[in-house]
Amino acid sequence: MKVLVTGGAGFIGSHLVDRLIDDGHEVIVIDHHKREKRRFPNAAATTHKVGFADEAAMEAVFKKEKPDAVCHLAAQISVTKSIEDPVADAQTNIVDAIALLDMARRHGCNKIVFSSSGGAIYGDHGIHPTPEIMNAQPISPYGIGKQAMEHYLELYSKAHGMQGVSLRFANIYGPRQQLSGGEGGVVPIFLDKILSGDPVTIFGDGSMTRDYLFVHDAVDAFVRALESDVSAAVNVSTGREVSVLELWNMVQDVHGKKQEPNFAPFRTGEVQHSVLAPNSAKDILGWEPMTTFEEGLAKTYKWFRDLES
Ligand SMILES: NC(=O)c1ccc[n+]([C@@H]2O[C@H](COP(=O)([O-])OP(=O)(O)OC[C@H]3O[C@@H](n4cnc5c(N)ncnc54)[C@H](O)[C@@H]3O)[C@@H](O)[C@H]2O)c1
């Protein structure tokens, strides 16, 4: 299969590109290279250094490459930035994403896998782990953007017969993750602080919880969605709830040294508890997480330690 990966130079995207190449697919990477300081290009992929909203450039890419499928990962990825500038967030994450979806349709590319976010779309409604049947109640423009794109995928699937899969990810972590901006960002921040010995700040009282998914498991969900012919929105998660304080303790354990954290006020737009029920991904995509948090954290710690040494 020929797969176009937007955001293919990013954290999750670069792992996805490697996996698709290993599996024997042809891969076209679209990335404007404005975000990642460090990149992990795969020489076997064809890279176009363009913004996915650049209509002329993308028309040329679709005409030349004729992809069979699009995995759409490129996005404005910060919840905080989406609150500071909701217009810019909606432009990239909704308007430009619809333009990409429609361009795929016009070029006969009928399979779209979209990087959604369970953490951001469900909001704080109290049912944990949260199943897909719960109403989305996003509390940030970023979450609203993800929900909106899920609706467009569903519409394009019904109206145009396209296959659309929205992967509602938990917080993804792993090697290559950047320190700033993203949703799963607390893991690399804590690893960086423990390795450097710099003070660490916990926002709120540390009781905020998240469901952490190792990046290779996230990538496997993309692969299974590409292999399937269903259209659906599914949680991609572990179903295990870990508090920020527990995470900090696990990071100290893996490093073998104690360090007292500082506490700062809670940040708006962040949900207090997020843990997603993973069951339907198994039924619909045959996907389930393979990496325990302990294993994934140890692998990620080793990667950050090797980077800093
Ligand atoms: N990291 C997580 O925990 C998590 C959880 C849920 C959903 N997601 C979603 O997964 C996707 C990938 O996230 P990530 O953590 O790998 O982020 P990332 O920033 O590492 O990767 C995104 C990539 O997209 C590129 N990009 C951004 N805007 C672009 C544009 N307009 N044109 C071309 N390229 C552009 C960036 O240069 C970057 O390489 C995003 O859609 C994000 O919202 C991430």
The ligand as a MOL file (V3000), in Angstrom:
LIG
                    3D

  0  0  0     0  0            999 V3000
M  V30 BEGIN CTAB
M  V30 COUNTS 44 48 0 0 0
M  V30 BEGIN ATOM
M  V30 1 N 1.4850 12.7290 21.7990 0
M  V30 2 C 0.2980 12.3590 22.3130 0
M  V30 3 O 0.1800 11.9250 23.4530 0
M  V30 4 C -0.9640 12.4550 21.4630 0
M  V30 5 C -2.1790 12.0150 22.0100 0
M  V30 6 C -3.3360 12.1040 21.2430 0
M  V30 7 C -3.2740 12.5890 19.9580 0
M  V30 8 N -2.0780 13.0220 19.4580 0 CHG=1
M  V30 9 C -2.0540 13.5280 18.0850 0
M  V30 10 O -1.0810 12.7870 17.3450 0
M  V30 11 C -0.5420 13.6100 16.3120 0
M  V30 12 C 0.9740 13.5900 16.3550 0
M  V30 13 O 1.4090 14.0800 17.6070 0
M  V30 14 P 2.9490 14.0560 18.0440 0
M  V30 15 O 2.9500 13.9480 19.5270 0
M  V30 16 O 3.7120 13.0860 17.2260 0 CHG=-1
M  V30 17 O 3.3670 15.5450 17.6700 0
M  V30 18 P 4.6950 16.1170 16.9430 0
M  V30 19 O 4.6770 17.6020 17.0850 0
M  V30 20 O 5.9150 15.3910 17.3940 0
M  V30 21 O 4.4360 15.7380 15.4180 0
M  V30 22 C 3.6330 16.5230 14.5820 0
M  V30 23 C 4.3910 16.7690 13.2960 0
M  V30 24 O 3.5240 17.4760 12.4210 0
M  V30 25 C 4.2650 18.4800 11.7660 0
M  V30 26 N 3.3190 19.5380 11.4100 0
M  V30 27 C 2.5700 20.3030 12.2420 0
M  V30 28 N 1.8080 21.1470 11.5380 0
M  V30 29 C 2.0640 20.9040 10.2310 0
M  V30 30 C 1.5920 21.4560 9.0200 0
M  V30 31 N 0.6860 22.4460 9.0230 0
M  V30 32 N 2.0640 20.9610 7.8570 0
M  V30 33 C 2.9970 19.9610 7.8420 0
M  V30 34 N 3.5040 19.4170 8.9550 0
M  V30 35 C 3.0420 19.8740 10.1390 0
M  V30 36 C 5.3090 18.9330 12.7680 0
M  V30 37 O 6.4440 19.5190 12.0990 0
M  V30 38 C 5.6570 17.6160 13.4580 0
M  V30 39 O 6.7620 16.9820 12.8240 0
M  V30 40 C -1.1770 14.9910 16.4960 0
M  V30 41 O -2.2980 15.0890 15.6510 0
M  V30 42 C -1.6330 14.9780 17.9460 0
M  V30 43 O -2.7050 15.8680 18.1730 0
M  V30 44 C -0.9230 12.9660 20.1730 0
M  V30 END ATOM
M  V30 BEGIN BOND
M  V30 1 1 1 2
M  V30 2 2 2 3
M  V30 3 1 2 4
M  V30 4 1 4 5
M  V30 5 2 4 44
M  V30 6 2 5 6
M  V30 7 1 6 7
M  V30 8 2 7 8
M  V30 9 1 8 9
M  V30 10 1 8 44
M  V30 11 1 9 10
M  V30 12 1 9 42
M  V30 13 1 10 11
M  V30 14 1 11 12
M  V30 15 1 11 40
M  V30 16 1 12 13
M  V30 17 1 13 14
M  V30 18 2 14 15
M  V30 19 1 14 16
M  V30 20 1 14 17
M  V30 21 1 17 18
M  V30 22 2 18 19
M  V30 23 1 18 20
M  V30 24 1 18 21
M  V30 25 1 21 22
M  V30 26 1 22 23
M  V30 27 1 23 24
M  V30 28 1 23 38
M  V30 29 1 24 25
M  V30 30 1 25 26
M  V30 31 1 25 36
M  V30 32 1 26 27
M  V30 33 1 26 35
M  V30 34 2 27 28
M  V30 35 1 28 29
M  V30 36 1 29 30
M  V30 37 2 29 35
M  V30 38 1 30 31
M  V30 39 2 30 32
M  V30 40 1 32 33
M  V30 41 2 33 34
M  V30 42 1 34 35
M  V30 43 1 36 37
M  V30 44 1 36 38
M  V30 45 1 38 39
M  V30 46 1 40 41
M  V30 47 1 40 42
M  V30 48 1 42 43
M  V30 END BOND
M  V30 END CTAB
M  END
